[in-house]
Amino acid sequence: MSDERGLTPIRFGTDGWRAVIADQFTFANLERVAQAYADYLLQQNPRPTEESLTRQLVEVGQVSEREAAGGLFGNVIREAAGQARPSLVVVGYDRRFLSEKFAERASEVLAGSGLRVALFDEAVPTPVVSWAVKLNDAVGGVVITASHNPGEFNGFKIKAPWGGSASPEITAGVEALLDTNAPRRKGVHVADESALLEESVLSYRGQLASYVDLERLRAARMKTVVDSMHGSGGRWVESFLTGGELSVETIRAERDTLFGGVNPEPIDRNLGALKQRVRETQASLGLATDGDADRLGAVNELGQTMTMHEAVPLVLLHLARVRGMTGGVVRTFSQSILTKRIAEAHNLKLYDTPIGFKYIADLMLKDDILIGAEESGGIGVSGHIPERDGILNCLLLLEAVIASGKPPSEMVKAMHREFGEFYFDRRDFHCEVTRGQELVAQLASRPPAQVAGHEVSGVETLDGTKLVFADESWLLLRQSGTEPVLRVYSEATSVGKVDELLTTGESWARADS
């Protein structure tokens, strides 16, 4: 639906603007968003002028207004203003249909507003773009990606100067400037900043090599299978692990804009190829990254998908116990009770946030955070940029498995024995945003007394509506912020109880559709 000017409304969701290619995600709409972002960056980072430089010198008492106006000082100020380099923006993209062309067009609009643009010449993981933003003191970054969404989607992710997801304040500022100015374009050549980006990639690789014990990983006599789901993860994980006893195989490493017919989200229903290959090769662990390689997925030695309610607590235990690291623990609204219990057992401060990594990143900037995690596989860790990084987290989970000396399934059983048995699952249903929001609101205002025979002991509404039970089991309904999908989540003390709760939630969702 268009507004009175005939323009399609554009709204940023949980992590950027996403839409269906050739429907709302068009070159024309992309130009509007890129121009709004350029206007925002220039508003926040105005290029120095003679007037602004003079004002700064006068304010700090270096010169008087009279001295700054003429003579030597005046010449120096005029020269400095003329030589001031434009602010830098880093632009990357994933392997989706036309992503490289969309990235080029966005770069042209950014350059048309006088910004200096570093455009990658091939698809790279989103965390590589984020690292390049932070490393080079860029004012921001753009990744053309729809992350884990279906292949018909594409998107525009904004990266903040600190190398993480844009804050709600940044995206609100960009939205407010939409259509303030008509898009302006200027040609961009990928060779212009190629040396800068090559150095950024080398620096990123060095960061990961120093973060995990690669020698120990490479020396392990085991097999692991990596599934890039045809996304921009490619062979990145494998490239860190070759050259030793460890056997590494990457599947679905090549570009496929349809992602092999599944959504590039590393959850159970999309990991059939990885599960099968782990069983066929008797691998000890399967690792997966999503469409833009900022999320983690995992499969145990039995060929069974590990939920993030298992993988995240295991990584937390590894960091806290094996590495002896400390700091706060952040979990989004659909993350695990186990994460909470492990944090409490290790005297680590726990934070709960709405769903969306931008909330985790905000806390990582303000406080000493050891780990922050989403149910969807986005994990940020201390000592790295405040960003999800699927490549690093694949290596960390592998390190945790090798350090434990146990198969992943046995690691989970040991964790359950110590902190309690909890199981998780999620079901998604197509639902228009307004209808889903209405259902979630109704559930919050008129919650049931019981669900599948289990008495409701509390209601939480931090993000969606969560019904909580006496044993800390829960059922959550939440409308997606990035696509027309109603998500029904549950974590409970048995697989059967999870299924009962989800089936009830599903009946509510279908009755409303």
C-alpha positions in Angstrom: 0.0 0.0 0.0 1.3 3.4 -1.0 1.0 6.7 0.9 -0.5 9.9 -0.5 2.6 10.5 -2.6 2.5 7.1 -4.1 5.5 5.9 -2.1 5.7 2.5 -0.4 6.0 2.8 3.4 9.3 1.4 4.6 9.8 0.3 8.2 12.8 -1.3 9.9 12.2 -4.5 11.8 14.2 -6.4 14.3 17.4 -6.1 12.3 17.1 -3.9 9.3 14.6 -3.4 6.5 13.6 -6.6 4.6 11.1 -7.1 1.8 10.3 -9.4 -1.1 12.5 -8.8 -4.2 10.7 -7.1 -7.1 7.7 -6.4 -4.8 8.8 -3.9 -2.2 12.5 -4.6 -2.4 13.2 -2.7 -5.6 16.1 -0.6 -6.7 13.9 2.5 -6.4 13.0 1.7 -2.8 16.6 0.7 -2.0 17.7 4.2 -3.2 15.2 5.8 -0.8 16.6 3.9 2.1 20.2 4.4 1.2 19.6 8.2 0.8 17.9 8.4 4.2 20.9 6.6 5.7 23.3 8.9 3.9 21.4 11.9 5.2 21.5 10.5 8.7 25.2 9.9 8.6 25.9 13.4 7.3 23.6 14.8 10.0 25.5 12.9 12.7 29.0 13.4 11.2 29.0 16.7 9.3 32.1 17.3 7.2 34.4 20.0 8.7 34.0 23.5 7.2 36.1 26.6 7.7 33.4 27.9 10.1 33.2 24.7 12.2 37.0 24.4 12.5 37.3 28.1 13.4 34.6 27.7 16.0 36.4 24.7 17.5 39.7 26.5 17.8 38.1 29.6 19.3 36.1 27.5 21.8 39.2 25.7 23.1 41.1 29.0 23.4 43.7 28.2 20.8 43.1 31.4 18.8 41.0 34.5 19.0 38.2 35.1 16.4 40.3 37.9 14.9 43.4 35.6 14.6 41.3 32.9 13.0 39.8 35.2 10.5 43.0 36.0 8.6 46.7 35.6 8.2 48.5 32.3 8.9 45.7 30.8 11.0 43.1 31.6 8.3 45.2 29.9 5.6 45.7 26.8 7.8 42.0 26.5 8.5 41.1 26.8 4.9 43.6 24.2 3.9 42.4 21.8 6.7 38.8 22.2 5.6 39.7 21.5 2.0 41.7 18.4 2.8 39.2 16.8 5.3 38.4 13.3 4.0 34.7 12.3 3.7 33.4 9.9 6.3 33.8 6.2 5.5 31.0 3.7 5.0 31.6 0.0 4.5 29.2 -1.9 2.2 29.0 -5.7 1.9 26.4 -8.2 0.7 25.4 -11.8 0.8 24.7 -14.4 -1.9 21.0 -13.6 -2.6 19.6 -12.8 -6.0 21.0 -9.5 -7.2 22.7 -8.7 -3.9 25.9 -7.5 -5.6 23.8 -5.2 -7.8 21.8 -3.9 -4.9 25.0 -3.3 -3.0 26.5 -1.4 -5.9 23.4 0.8 -6.2 23.3 1.5 -2.4 27.0 2.5 -2.6 26.3 4.9 -5.5 23.7 6.6 -3.4 26.0 6.9 -0.4 28.8 8.2 -2.6 26.4 10.7 -4.3 26.0 12.4 -0.9 29.7 12.8 -0.6 30.5 9.8 1.6 33.6 7.7 1.0 32.5 4.1 0.3 34.4 0.8 0.7 32.5 -1.8 -1.3 33.5 -5.5 -1.0 34.0 -7.2 -4.4 32.5 -10.5 -3.3 29.9 -11.8 -0.8 31.4 -12.0 2.7 29.9 -12.9 6.2 28.1 -10.0 7.9 30.6 -10.1 10.9 33.4 -9.4 8.4 31.7 -6.2 7.4 31.1 -5.3 11.0 34.7 -5.9 11.8 35.8 -3.7 8.9 33.5 -0.9 10.2 35.1 -0.9 13.6 38.7 -1.5 12.5 38.6 1.5 10.1 36.7 3.9 12.3 33.9 4.1 9.7 30.8 6.0 10.6 28.7 3.0 9.7 28.1 0.1 7.4 25.5 -1.6 5.2 25.0 -5.2 4.4 22.6 -6.2 1.7 21.1 -9.3 3.2 17.9 -10.8 4.4 19.8 -13.0 6.8 17.8 -16.2 7.4 14.6 -15.1 5.5 13.4 -17.1 2.5 15.2 -16.7 -0.8 12.6 -14.3 -2.3 13.6 -11.7 0.3 16.4 -9.3 0.5 17.3 -6.6 3.0 19.3 -3.6 4.1 21.1 -4.1 7.4 22.8 -1.1 9.1 26.0 -1.5 11.0 26.9 1.0 13.7 30.3 2.6 14.2 31.2 0.2 17.0 30.8 -2.8 14.7 27.4 -4.1 15.8 23.8 -3.9 14.9 22.3 -0.5 14.6 20.5 0.7 17.7 16.8 1.5 17.7 17.8 5.2 17.9 19.8 4.9 14.7 17.1 3.1 12.7 14.4 5.5 14.0 16.7 8.4 12.9 17.0 6.9 9.4 13.3 6.2 9.1 12.6 9.9 10.1 14.7 11.1 7.1 13.0 8.9 4.5 12.2 10.9 1.3 13.6 14.1 2.8 15.9 14.3 -0.2 15.7 12.6 -3.6 18.4 10.0 -4.1 21.7 11.2 -5.6 24.1 8.8 -7.3 27.8 8.7 -8.1 29.9 5.9 -9.5 31.8 3.7 -7.2 34.7 1.4 -8.1 35.4 -1.6 -5.9 39.2 -1.1 -6.5 39.1 2.3 -4.8 39.3 0.9 -1.3 40.4 -2.7 -2.0 43.6 -2.4 0.1 41.6 -1.3 3.1 39.2 -4.2 2.8 41.9 -6.7 2.2 43.6 -5.6 5.4 40.2 -5.8 7.2 39.8 -9.4 6.2 43.3 -10.3 7.3 42.7 -8.5 10.6 39.4 -10.4 11.1 41.1 -13.7 10.5 43.8 -12.7 13.0 41.2 -11.9 15.6 39.5 -15.2 15.3 42.8 -17.1 15.3 43.8 -15.4 18.5 40.3 -15.9 20.1 40.1 -19.7 19.9 42.8 -22.4 20.4 43.2 -23.3 16.7 46.2 -25.6 17.4 44.1 -27.7 19.8 41.2 -27.8 17.3 43.4 -28.8 14.4 45.1 -31.5 16.5 41.8 -33.2 17.5 41.3 -36.7 15.9 37.7 -36.3 15.0 35.5 -35.3 12.1 33.3 -32.3 11.8 30.9 -31.3 9.0 30.2 -27.6 8.3 27.0 -26.6 6.5 27.0 -23.0 5.0 23.5 -23.5 3.7 24.6 -21.9 0.4 25.1 -18.6 2.2 28.1 -16.3 2.5 29.7 -18.5 5.1 31.1 -20.5 2.2 34.3 -22.2 3.4 35.2 -19.7 6.1 34.9 -22.1 9.0 36.8 -24.8 7.2 39.6 -22.4 6.3 40.5 -22.0 10.0 40.6 -25.7 10.7 42.6 -27.4 7.9 46.2 -28.5 8.2 46.0 -30.9 11.2 44.5 -34.2 12.3 41.0 -32.7 12.4 38.9 -33.8 9.4 36.6 -31.1 8.1 34.1 -31.2 5.3 31.9 -28.3 4.1 28.6 -29.0 2.4 26.3 -26.5 0.6 29.3 -24.2 0.3 28.5 -22.8 -3.1 26.1 -20.0 -4.0 22.5 -20.9 -4.6 20.0 -18.0 -4.5 17.2 -20.4 -3.7 19.2 -22.0 -0.9 18.5 -25.5 -2.0 14.8 -25.0 -1.5 14.9 -24.3 2.2 15.2 -21.1 4.2 18.8 -20.4 5.1 18.0 -20.5 8.8 20.0 -23.2 10.8 17.1 -24.8 12.6 16.0 -28.4 12.5 13.6 -28.4 9.6 16.3 -26.8 7.3 19.3 -28.9 8.4 18.3 -32.3 6.8 21.4 -32.3 4.6 23.7 -31.7 7.6 22.1 -34.3 9.8 22.3 -36.9 7.0 26.0 -36.1 6.3 26.9 -36.3 10.0 25.3 -39.7 10.2 26.9 -40.9 6.9 30.4 -39.9 7.9 30.0 -40.7 11.7 31.1 -37.1 12.4 31.4 -35.9 16.0 29.8 -32.6 15.4 27.9 -30.7 12.7 28.1 -26.9 12.5 26.0 -24.5 10.4 25.8 -20.9 9.6 22.8 -19.0 8.2 22.4 -16.9 5.0 24.8 -14.2 6.0 26.9 -16.2 8.5 26.1 -14.3 11.6 24.1 -17.2 13.3 25.1 -20.6 14.5 23.4 -24.0 14.1 24.6 -27.4 15.3 24.0 -31.1 15.0 25.2 -33.7 17.5 27.1 -36.9 16.8 23.8 -38.8 16.5 22.6 -36.6 13.6 20.2 -34.7 15.8 19.8 -30.9 15.7 21.0 -29.2 18.9 18.7 -26.3 19.8 20.2 -23.0 20.9 18.8 -23.8 24.3 21.5 -26.5 24.4 24.3 -24.9 22.4 24.3 -21.5 24.1 24.4 -22.9 27.7 27.2 -25.2 26.6 29.2 -22.3 25.2 28.5 -20.3 28.4 29.7 -23.2 30.6 32.9 -23.5 28.5 33.7 -19.8 28.8 33.0 -19.6 32.5 34.5 -22.9 33.7 37.1 -23.9 31.2 38.3 -20.5 30.2 37.6 -18.8 33.6 36.0 -15.8 32.0 33.6 -13.5 33.8 31.0 -10.9 33.0 27.3 -10.4 32.5 25.0 -12.9 30.7 22.3 -11.5 28.3 19.5 -13.6 27.1 16.7 -12.5 24.8 13.1 -13.2 25.7 12.9 -16.6 24.0 16.3 -17.9 25.4 16.7 -20.7 27.9 16.0 -21.2 31.6 19.3 -23.2 31.6 21.2 -20.0 30.6 19.6 -18.3 33.6 20.5 -21.2 36.0 24.1 -21.4 34.8 24.6 -17.7 35.2 23.2 -17.8 38.8 25.4 -20.8 39.7 28.5 -18.9 38.6 27.4 -15.5 40.2 27.2 -13.9 36.8 24.7 -11.0 36.5 21.8 -11.9 34.2 20.0 -9.5 31.9 16.8 -10.2 30.0 16.0 -8.2 26.8 13.5 -8.1 24.0 14.3 -10.3 20.9 16.8 -8.7 18.6 20.6 -8.6 18.8 20.6 -4.8 18.9 19.5 -5.0 22.5 22.4 -7.3 23.4 24.8 -5.1 21.5 23.6 -2.1 23.5 24.4 -3.9 26.8 27.7 -5.0 25.5 28.6 -1.4 24.9 27.5 -0.3 28.3 28.6 -3.1 30.6 31.1 -6.0 30.9 29.2 -8.8 29.1 30.6 -12.3 28.9 28.0 -13.6 26.5 24.7 -12.5 24.9 22.5 -14.9 23.0 19.3 -15.2 21.0 17.2 -18.4 20.5 17.8 -17.9 16.8 21.5 -18.6 17.0 22.9 -15.1 17.3 25.7 -15.0 19.9 28.0 -12.2 21.0 31.0 -12.8 23.3 33.4 -10.7 25.4 36.6 -9.7 23.7 35.1 -9.4 20.2 32.9 -6.8 18.5 29.4 -6.4 20.0 28.0 -8.5 17.1 26.7 -11.9 16.2 29.4 -14.0 14.5 28.5 -17.4 13.2 32.1 -18.1 12.1 33.5 -17.4 15.6 30.7 -19.3 17.4 31.2 -22.4 15.2 34.8 -22.4 16.3 33.9 -21.8 19.9 31.3 -24.6 20.1 33.8 -27.0 18.5 36.4 -25.9 21.1 33.9 -26.6 23.9 33.2 -30.1 22.5 36.9 -30.9 22.1 37.8 -29.5 25.6 35.0 -31.6 27.2 36.2 -34.9 25.8 32.6 -36.0 25.4 30.2 -36.3 22.5 27.8 -33.4 22.3 24.8 -35.5 23.4 26.6 -36.5 26.6 27.6 -32.9 27.3 23.9 -32.0 27.2 22.9 -34.9 29.5 25.6 -33.8 32.0 24.3 -30.2 31.9 20.7 -31.5 32.5 21.9 -33.5 35.5 23.4 -30.5 37.0 21.0 -27.7 36.1 17.7 -29.5 35.3 16.1 -31.0 32.2 14.6 -28.5 29.8 13.7 -29.0 26.2 12.8 -26.5 23.5 11.0 -26.2 20.2 9.3 -23.6 18.0 6.6 -23.5 15.3 6.1 -20.7 12.8 2.9 -19.8 11.0 2.2 -17.4 8.2 0.3 -14.5 9.7 -0.2 -10.9 8.7 1.6 -8.6 11.1 -1.5 -6.8 12.4 -3.5 -10.0 13.0 -0.6 -11.6 14.8 -0.1 -8.5 17.0 -3.8 -8.6 17.9 -3.7 -12.2 18.9 -0.6 -11.6 21.1 -2.3 -8.6 22.7 -5.5 -10.5 23.4 -3.5 -13.3 25.1 -1.8 -10.8 27.3 -5.0 -9.0 28.4 -7.0 -12.2 28.8 -4.6 -15.1 29.6 -6.0 -18.6 30.1 -6.0 -20.1 33.6 -4.6 -23.4 32.2 -2.8 -24.6 29.0 -3.0 -28.3 28.1 -4.0 -29.0 31.8 -1.0 -27.0 33.2 -1.9 -24.1 35.4 -0.5 -20.7 34.3 1.4 -19.0 37.2 2.4 -15.8 35.4 2.3 -13.7 32.3 5.3 -11.8 30.9 5.1 -9.3 28.0 8.7 -8.1 27.4 8.4 -9.1 23.8 5.2 -11.0 22.8 3.2 -12.8 25.4 4.8 -15.5 27.5 2.7 -17.8 29.7 4.8 -19.1 32.6 4.2 -22.3 34.6 5.2 -23.3 38.1 8.2 -25.4 37.1 9.5 -22.5 35.0 8.3 -24.1 31.7 6.8 -21.5 29.4 4.9 -20.8 26.2 5.5 -17.7 24.1 3.6 -16.2 21.2 5.3 -13.4 19.3 4.8 -11.8 15.9 8.0 -11.5 13.9 9.4 -8.0 13.4 10.9 -8.8 10.0 8.3 -10.9 8.2 4.6 -11.9 8.3 5.2 -14.8 10.6 3.7 -15.6 14.0 6.2 -17.6 16.1 5.1 -20.0 18.9 7.9 -21.1 21.2 8.0 -23.4 24.2 10.6 -24.6 26.7 9.5 -27.2 29.2 10.7 -30.0 31.5 9.9 -32.8 29.0 9.6 -33.2 25.3 6.0 -34.3 25.7 5.1 -31.1 27.6 6.8 -29.0 25.0 4.6 -30.7 22.3 1.4 -30.2 24.4 2.1 -26.5 24.9 3.1 -25.9 21.3 0.0 -27.7 20.0 -2.2 -25.5 22.1 -0.4 -22.4 20.9 -0.7 -23.7 17.3 -4.5 -24.1 17.7 -4.8 -20.4 18.8 -2.7 -19.3 15.9 -4.7 -21.3 13.3 -8.1 -20.3 14.8 -7.0 -16.6 14.3 -5.8 -17.1 10.7 
